[in-house]
Amino acid sequence: MEKDLEKLIAKRNPHEGHRARMRIKFDRDPEMETIEDHEALEFHLSLIIPRKDTNELAHELIEKFGSLDAVMSASPAELVKIKNMTVSAAYMLASEFAMVRKAMRAGSVSSRNKRLHRPEECISYMHSYFIGRKTECFCIALLDVNFRLIRAFFTPGDSGAEINIDSSDIVLKATREGASYVCIAHNHPSGNVTPSFDDIEMTRKLFEALAAVGVKLLDHVIFYEYDVFSFHNNGILQKINDDILKKSENKLMEHPAERQLFLFQLNEYLIEPSKFITDKIVTKSKKDLMAGKEVSDKRQDKDFF
């Protein structure tokens, strides 16, 4: 049956017999595990470039860009420069990774009700932004108080340049969108997902900046293809949190003025610091203050009348 189909198609177009065999090969191996890179690319091109032999074009593309993934990562402007490449085929190839990333995100978060309360879920969602990326990129995922995704921001990088991560911009986005939690991610195109000192220092500063506005940094993830480094899973975020608490405690123990400021900023209390002994702090709860205010008001009423 298959041979009869090939003969019938071959009579109509000399290249169709080969294309029919490629389709049959794909039907037998839809994951393309036994199909060579140039064959997979040839098959893809044959679907959009009619009545032309795409075998030579597939070989030329891989030779020009170096690998199948490099071809799929190229821009339409780069692809269309290759002889016999059509504009439609160039846009199809250039959009393949974007379509895969979009489909993966749609599968990870089908609606705003999808929760990302487990580290693995957040990692899986953000990873979809980095598939096929050859430059350093950055992603922010904002979650509400119930760990539902509010919005994600993605910043693609320029070739050979490092992403500049602005903590104040992330804090602004988090507060503007009403986020309670933040996850961030970037990639290391060099292949080593181990965080650099700059990565750790940036994370520490961002952790503190978000904490100052009541937002928690849940994770910072570094990707390279399917290699992953999680600051949460490796305990670095806990270490940062412990260091901040220890620093705060030591600061309050050693500096009475800092203790005054710390207590003064608490919503539950109003502070009446001593004018002469800065180490001694007197606090009154709002309940006690209101009770005192009522007594004062009664006295003023008597004096007035």
Secondary structure as the mmCIF struct_conf table of DSSP 4:
data_model
#
loop_
_struct_conf.conf_type_id
_struct_conf.id
_struct_conf.beg_label_comp_id
_struct_conf.beg_label_asym_id
_struct_conf.beg_label_seq_id
_struct_conf.end_label_comp_id
_struct_conf.end_label_asym_id
_struct_conf.end_label_seq_id
HELX_RH_AL_P HELX_RH_AL_P1 GLU A 2 ARG A 12
TURN_TY1_P TURN_TY1_P1 PRO A 14 HIS A 15
HELX_RH_AL_P HELX_RH_AL_P2 GLU A 16 ARG A 28
TURN_TY1_P TURN_TY1_P2 PRO A 30 GLU A 31
BEND BEND1 GLU A 33 ILE A 35
HELX_RH_AL_P HELX_RH_AL_P3 ASP A 37 SER A 46
TURN_TY1_P TURN_TY1_P3 LEU A 47 ILE A 48
BEND BEND2 ILE A 49 ILE A 49
TURN_TY1_P TURN_TY1_P4 PRO A 50 ARG A 51
BEND BEND3 LYS A 52 LYS A 52
HELX_RH_AL_P HELX_RH_AL_P4 ASN A 55 PHE A 65
BEND BEND4 GLY A 66 SER A 67
HELX_RH_AL_P HELX_RH_AL_P5 LEU A 68 SER A 73
BEND BEND5 ALA A 74 ALA A 74
HELX_RH_AL_P HELX_RH_AL_P6 PRO A 76 LEU A 79
TURN_TY1_P TURN_TY1_P5 VAL A 80 LYS A 81
BEND BEND6 ILE A 82 ILE A 82
TURN_TY1_P TURN_TY1_P6 LYS A 83 ASN A 84
HELX_RH_AL_P HELX_RH_AL_P7 VAL A 87 SER A 108
BEND BEND7 SER A 110 SER A 111
TURN_TY1_P TURN_TY1_P7 ARG A 112 ASN A 113
STRN STRN1 ARG A 115 ARG A 115
BEND BEND8 ARG A 118 ARG A 118
HELX_RH_AL_P HELX_RH_AL_P8 PRO A 119 HIS A 127
TURN_TY1_P TURN_TY1_P8 SER A 128 GLY A 132
BEND BEND9 THR A 135 THR A 135
STRN STRN2 PHE A 138 LEU A 143
TURN_TY1_P TURN_TY1_P9 VAL A 145 ASN A 146
BEND BEND10 PHE A 147 PHE A 147
STRN STRN3 ARG A 148 ARG A 148
STRN STRN4 LEU A 149 THR A 155
HELX_LH_PP_P HELX_LH_PP_P1 PRO A 156 ASP A 158
TURN_TY1_P TURN_TY1_P10 SER A 159 GLY A 160
HELX_RH_AL_P HELX_RH_AL_P9 SER A 167 GLU A 177
TURN_TY1_P TURN_TY1_P11 GLY A 178 GLY A 178
BEND BEND11 SER A 180 SER A 180
STRN STRN5 TYR A 181 ASN A 187
TURN_TY1_P TURN_TY1_P12 PRO A 189 SER A 190
BEND BEND12 GLY A 191 GLY A 191
BEND BEND13 THR A 194 THR A 194
HELX_LH_PP_P HELX_LH_PP_P2 PRO A 195 SER A 196
HELX_RH_AL_P HELX_RH_AL_P10 PHE A 197 ALA A 211
TURN_TY1_P TURN_TY1_P13 ALA A 212 GLY A 214
STRN STRN6 LYS A 216 TYR A 224
TURN_TY1_P TURN_TY1_P14 GLU A 225 TYR A 226
STRN STRN7 ASP A 227 SER A 230
TURN_TY1_P TURN_TY1_P15 PHE A 231 GLY A 235
HELX_RH_AL_P HELX_RH_AL_P11 ILE A 236 GLU A 254
HELX_RH_AL_P HELX_RH_AL_P12 PRO A 256 PHE A 264
TURN_TY1_P TURN_TY1_P16 GLN A 265 GLN A 265
TURN_TY1_P TURN_TY1_P17 ASN A 267 GLU A 268
STRN STRN8 TYR A 269 PRO A 273
BEND BEND14 LYS A 275 PHE A 276
TURN_TY1_P TURN_TY1_P18 THR A 278 ASP A 279
STRN STRN9 ILE A 281 SER A 285
HELX_RH_AL_P HELX_RH_AL_P13 LYS A 286 PHE A 304
#
